[in-house]
Amino acid sequence: MKFHKGRLKFVLPLSIGVAIASYIMLVNNYQEVSEQNRLFIAIGAAILTAVISYFLFPQEGDNPDDRGPY
């Protein structure tokens, strides 16, 4: 499996959106969580989203024989 730059157009905006949304939710709903931990949680959510979405969004020519169960 090689690295596809085309996937980044989906991965980066999605992970940035998740980071912003998770940080806003932590600020509004969980004031007892410290500022540093909020930042770590938001960064972790963004990284996890980036890794998962990188593998879920198929790229043209990844595996032409794998068309799914349908």
C-alpha positions as CSV (number, residue, x, y, z in Angstrom):
1,M,0.0,0.0,0.0
2,K,1.5,3.3,-1.0
3,F,0.7,6.8,0.3
4,H,-1.9,8.7,-1.7
5,K,-1.9,12.5,-1.5
6,G,-5.4,12.5,-3.0
7,R,-6.8,11.2,0.3
8,L,-5.5,14.2,2.2
9,K,-8.2,16.4,0.7
10,F,-10.7,14.4,2.7
11,V,-8.6,13.5,5.7
12,L,-7.3,17.0,6.7
13,P,-10.6,18.9,6.7
14,L,-12.3,16.1,8.5
15,S,-9.7,15.8,11.2
16,I,-9.6,19.6,11.7
17,G,-13.3,19.7,12.0
18,V,-13.3,16.9,14.6
19,A,-10.6,18.7,16.6
20,I,-12.5,22.0,16.6
21,A,-15.8,20.3,17.5
22,S,-14.3,18.2,20.2
23,Y,-12.5,21.1,21.8
24,I,-15.7,23.2,21.7
25,M,-17.7,20.4,23.3
26,L,-15.1,20.0,26.0
27,V,-15.0,23.7,26.8
28,N,-18.8,24.0,27.0
29,N,-19.8,20.7,28.7
30,Y,-16.7,19.7,30.8
31,Q,-15.3,22.7,32.7
32,E,-13.7,20.4,35.2
33,V,-11.2,19.0,32.6
34,S,-8.0,21.1,32.6
35,E,-7.0,23.1,29.6
36,Q,-4.0,20.9,28.8
37,N,-6.1,17.8,28.9
38,R,-8.7,19.3,26.7
39,L,-6.0,20.1,24.1
40,F,-4.6,16.5,24.4
41,I,-8.1,15.0,23.9
42,A,-8.8,17.2,20.9
43,I,-5.5,16.3,19.3
44,G,-6.0,12.6,20.0
45,A,-9.5,12.7,18.4
46,A,-8.0,14.5,15.3
47,I,-5.2,11.9,14.9
48,L,-7.6,9.0,15.4
49,T,-10.0,10.5,12.9
50,A,-7.2,11.0,10.4
51,V,-6.0,7.4,10.6
52,I,-9.4,5.9,10.4
53,S,-10.6,8.1,7.5
54,Y,-7.4,7.6,5.6
55,F,-8.2,3.9,5.3
56,L,-11.9,4.3,4.8
57,F,-11.8,6.6,1.9
58,P,-10.8,4.5,-1.1
59,Q,-8.4,5.9,-3.7
60,E,-8.7,5.1,-7.4
61,G,-6.5,2.1,-8.2
62,D,-6.0,0.8,-4.6
63,N,-7.2,-2.7,-5.3
64,P,-9.2,-3.2,-8.5
65,D,-10.3,-6.7,-7.5
66,D,-11.8,-5.6,-4.2
67,R,-15.3,-4.4,-5.1
68,G,-17.1,-5.4,-1.9
69,P,-19.7,-8.1,-1.2
70,Y,-22.3,-6.9,-3.7
